[in-house]
Amino acid sequence: MTAVSVTGLGTYLPEQRMTAADIAAASGLPEWVVTDKLGIREKRLPGPDDHTNVMGLRAAEQALADAGIQADEIDVVISINEEHKDYPVWTSGIKLAHDLGASRAWAYDIGQKCGTSVLALKQARDLLAADPRVDTVLIAGGYRNCDLIDYQDPNVRFLYNLAAGGAAVVVQRSDSGHRILDSAFRTDGAFSLDVIVPVGGTREPLSPDNVGEYRLTVPDPAGMKARLDAKSMANFVGVVEDALERSGHAPADVDHVAMLHMKRSAHDHVLNTLGIAQDRSIYLADYGHMGQVDQILSLQLAASAGRLSPGSLAVLVAAGIGYVWNALCLEWGAR
């Protein structure tokens, strides 16, 4: 049976940067707290033309080149654009497919916050397995929720790492790419209102009087922290263990953990609990947290550094506000 594999990867990184010193100046935090506690040396910020869908398009062009295919070979486009995108109430994947020249493709958007790329890879695998008429799926999108951060709000300090970038993946029915194995997902809706933009929706429509509140906020920071401390790390570790077991592997088999950017202590805790060496992951201190872009960027960085070779096992690990925890296994192939 032909495998479902990743055959192309692409990322787009804006040129503009915000350094730890810049974050310290904007927030009033000591610079050492930004670097050592928050784990940020610098992060990418969007330029004037770096709209969410545009960044996804630029990454998609790279992914197609990496896969060695043309846009008109794509059957389906799955947009992983963040909800904060070029226009509200908009199916962005349709525009991305059109601009790319994917004239045969049908398109749709999915959203699971920072878990979206891992979810999209599962959906692409399942779609190819279920529908023999689909041979090539493009996953692409951008992220710039850094726009929604108020550095004077200490309640969102854990979100000061939010950055900007784009990522794309080509998934095909192929034995020659990086084979998608199994995955695991957990959600806990008890956290669904812990991080919100309080205005701009149907409950509190946007108005001239409240436009300044259009930013990410944490209504109950103490309560959120207490509940996350009790559950989050266990769910991170749990989804990785579940995805590995379903894929016929164990933590000792893992060659690279492509994990989202979070505070350094949490990153290290996940690896230590799993018994995976720290040098089998890349901490994204020079990039920040680009949402669903992080895992694709980590894979590319690991491949460029020679950490992945045919037969290597990678695990993509994500978490999204809401809360979701995702993991997916990938067997690196020869290409």
Secondary structure, DSSP 8 states (H G I E B T S, - for coil): ---EEEEEEEEE--S-EEEHHHHHHHH---HHIIIIIS--SEEE---TT--HHHHHHHHHHHHHHHHT--GGG--EEEE---SSSSSSS--HHHHHHHHHT-TT-EEEE---GGGHHHHHHHHHHHHHHH-TT--EEEEEEEE-GGGG--TT-GGGGGGTTB--EEEEEEEEE-SSSEEEEEEEEEE-GGGTTSSB--SSSSSS---TTTGGG-S-B-S-HHHHHHHHHHHHHHHHHHHHHHHHHHTT--GGG-SEEEE----HHHHHHHHHHHT--GGGB---TTT-B-GGGHHHHHHHHHHHTT---TT-EEEEEEEETTTEEEEEEEE----
